[in-house]
Amino acid sequence: MKSYIRNARISPRKMQVIAAIVRNMDVKQALDTLHFMPQK
């Protein structure tokens, strides 16, 4: 599965860190994790 993000005000390097954290999580767990992350 691939996802694309356009017009985001976050650097690709920061986005790679976030993507690595939520990779291989189920959707509910990933959304809960992203909700409490300090990044954009």
ChimeraX attribute file (.defattr): number of C-alpha atoms within 10 A of each C-alpha:
attribute: neighborCount
match mode: 1-to-1
recipient: residues
	/A:1	2
	/A:2	3
	/A:3	4
	/A:4	4
	/A:5	7
	/A:6	5
	/A:7	5
	/A:8	9
	/A:9	7
	/A:10	10
	/A:11	8
	/A:12	11
	/A:13	9
	/A:14	11
	/A:15	15
	/A:16	10
	/A:17	10
	/A:18	16
	/A:19	13
	/A:20	9
	/A:21	13
	/A:22	16
	/A:23	10
	/A:24	9
	/A:25	11
	/A:26	9
	/A:27	11
	/A:28	9
	/A:29	11
	/A:30	15
	/A:31	12
	/A:32	11
	/A:33	14
	/A:34	16
	/A:35	11
	/A:36	8
	/A:37	9
	/A:38	6
	/A:39	10
	/A:40	11
